[in-house]
């Protein structure tokens, strides 16, 4: 069996399009997950009893159910209730649901790491709760949480492969489609592996560098 390089070259435009879809899904999901996490972090900071419990319930539910089950629920169950959702938006909703929970925990840990003395100092000069959150707590919590946030961004990028189950034309779906049509299994798996290395390795190296800079107090220098 010969390795068909000509066939690989012919598939590259489609794979480039699939990479674009993958990145689009991932970037939108990261942005919406951050919004969810910031709202949840604010609720946890203000310690509203019922809302804090609701946030904790959401985090536990999202983190302890498989992403594929969540995706199938959004894509197949919600239309039965009258909500017609495309595969693309089902992917966004599901990744946001999962990513928001993980990022909430990251920001919660960051908030708890902010020195209490700084919070008390902010209160002593008359800052309101929202001003304290915006100007004192979240900026410091965000910097302290950067490595964990970045690691979860990479995690969400990796999880985009799951959305191939609802026919979103990302890299795994494209790979499976070519294998089913042309039986070029080895060639397509080689392309998939190369794309994953090119996507994930630079991000992992960047994360390692970021962690080293934070450990040595060099962030922003």
C-alpha positions in Angstrom: 0.0 0.0 0.0 1.5 3.4 -1.1 0.9 6.6 0.8 -1.1 8.9 -1.5 0.5 12.3 -1.2 -1.4 13.6 -4.2 -4.7 12.8 -2.5 -3.6 14.6 0.7 -2.7 17.7 -1.3 -6.1 17.7 -3.0 -7.9 17.7 0.4 -5.9 20.6 1.9 -8.4 23.3 0.9 -11.2 21.4 2.6 -9.1 20.9 5.7 -8.2 24.5 5.8 -11.9 25.4 5.8 -12.4 22.8 8.5 -9.7 24.5 10.6 -11.5 27.8 10.2 -14.7 26.2 11.4 -12.9 24.7 14.4 -11.3 28.0 15.4 -14.6 29.9 14.9 -16.5 27.5 17.1 -13.7 27.6 19.7 -13.3 31.4 19.8 -17.0 32.1 20.1 -17.3 29.4 22.8 -14.4 30.9 24.7 -15.9 34.4 24.6 -19.3 33.3 25.7 -17.8 31.0 28.4 -15.9 34.0 29.8 -19.1 36.0 30.0 -20.8 33.2 31.9 -17.8 32.8 34.2 -17.6 36.5 34.9 -21.3 36.7 35.8 -21.0 33.6 38.0 -17.8 35.0 39.7 -19.6 38.2 40.5 -22.5 36.3 42.1 -20.1 34.3 44.2 -18.2 37.4 45.3 -21.4 39.0 46.5 -22.4 35.8 48.3 -26.1 35.9 47.4 -27.3 32.7 49.1 -29.7 31.3 46.6 -27.8 32.5 43.5 -24.5 31.1 44.9 -26.2 27.8 45.3 -27.6 27.9 41.8 -24.1 28.7 40.4 -22.7 25.7 42.4 -25.4 23.5 41.0 -24.7 24.6 37.5 -21.0 24.0 37.9 -21.5 20.5 39.2 -24.0 19.6 36.5 -21.8 20.9 33.7 -18.6 19.3 34.9 -20.1 15.9 35.8 -22.1 15.1 32.6 -20.3 14.1 29.4 -20.0 16.7 26.7 -21.5 14.4 24.1 -24.6 13.8 26.2 -25.0 17.6 26.6 -24.5 18.1 22.9 -27.1 15.4 22.0 -29.6 17.0 24.5 -29.3 20.4 22.9 -29.3 19.1 19.3 -32.0 16.4 19.5 -34.1 17.1 22.6 -34.6 20.8 22.3 -36.1 20.6 18.8 -38.7 18.3 20.3 -39.6 21.1 22.6 -40.0 23.6 19.8 -36.4 25.0 19.7 -34.8 24.3 16.3 -31.1 24.7 16.6 -28.4 24.1 13.9 -25.4 21.9 14.6 -23.2 24.9 14.7 -25.2 26.7 17.4 -25.8 23.5 19.3 -22.0 23.2 19.5 -21.6 26.8 20.7 -24.3 26.4 23.4 -22.9 23.1 24.6 -19.2 24.3 24.7 -20.4 27.5 26.5 -22.3 25.4 29.1 -19.2 23.3 29.8 -16.6 26.0 29.4 -18.5 28.5 31.6 -18.5 26.0 34.4 -14.7 25.3 34.2 -13.9 29.0 33.9 -16.2 29.8 36.8 -14.1 27.6 39.0 -10.9 29.1 37.7 -12.1 32.6 38.4 -13.5 31.6 41.8 -10.0 30.3 42.8 -8.5 33.5 41.5 -10.9 35.6 43.5 -10.1 33.7 46.7 -6.4 34.3 46.1 -6.8 38.1 46.1 -5.4 39.3 49.5 -8.2 40.1 51.9 -6.3 43.3 53.0 -6.7 44.8 49.5 -10.4 44.1 49.6 -10.7 45.7 53.0 -8.7 48.7 51.8 -11.1 49.2 48.9 -14.0 49.1 51.3 -12.3 51.6 53.6 -12.0 54.2 50.9 -15.7 53.9 50.0 -15.7 51.7 46.9 -19.1 50.1 46.2 -19.4 46.3 45.7 -19.3 46.7 41.9 -16.4 49.1 42.0 -14.5 46.7 44.3 -15.2 43.9 41.9 -14.2 45.9 38.8 -11.2 47.7 40.0 -9.7 45.5 42.7 -10.9 41.9 42.6 -11.3 40.9 39.0 -8.1 42.5 37.6 -6.0 40.7 40.2 -8.0 37.5 40.0 -7.7 37.6 36.2 -3.9 37.8 36.3 -3.6 35.1 39.0 -5.9 32.9 36.9 -4.2 33.4 33.5 -2.4 30.0 33.3 -5.5 28.1 34.3 -7.7 30.2 32.0 -5.3 29.5 29.1 -5.2 25.8 29.9 -9.0 25.7 29.7 -9.0 27.6 26.4 -6.8 24.8 25.0 -9.2 22.3 26.6 -12.1 23.8 24.8 -10.2 23.8 21.5 -9.6 20.1 21.9 -13.2 19.5 22.8 -14.4 20.9 19.5 -13.7 17.5 17.9 -16.8 16.2 19.8 -19.1 18.5 17.7 -18.4 16.3 14.7 -21.2 14.1 16.1 -23.8 16.7 15.0 -22.3 17.2 11.5 -20.4 20.5 12.2 -17.7 20.4 9.5 -14.7 20.8 11.7 -11.4 18.8 11.3 -12.6 15.4 12.8 -15.8 15.5 10.8 -13.9 16.3 7.6 -11.4 13.4 8.3 -14.2 10.9 8.9 -16.0 12.1 5.7 -13.0 11.5 3.5 -12.3 8.1 5.1 -15.9 7.1 4.4 -15.9 8.3 0.9 -12.4 7.3 -0.3 -11.1 4.8 2.2 -7.9 6.8 2.6 -7.6 6.0 6.3 -3.9 6.4 6.9 -3.6 9.5 4.8 -6.5 11.3 6.5 -5.3 10.3 10.0 -1.9 11.6 9.1 -3.4 15.0 8.1 -5.6 15.1 11.2 -2.6 14.4 13.4 -0.5 17.0 11.7 -3.3 19.7 12.1 -3.7 18.9 15.8 0.0 19.2 16.4 0.1 22.5 14.6 -2.9 23.8 16.5 -2.1 22.5 20.0 1.7 22.4 20.3 2.3 26.2 19.9 -0.5 26.9 22.4 1.0 24.5 24.9 4.4 26.1 24.5 2.8 29.5 25.0 1.1 28.3 28.1 4.4 27.0 29.6 6.1 30.3 28.9 3.2 32.2 30.5 3.4 30.1 33.6 7.2 30.6 33.9 6.8 34.4 33.5 4.1 34.5 36.2 6.1 32.3 38.6 9.1 34.8 38.2 6.9 37.9 38.5 7.7 38.9 34.9 4.2 39.3 33.6 3.8 42.5 31.6 7.6 43.1 31.5 
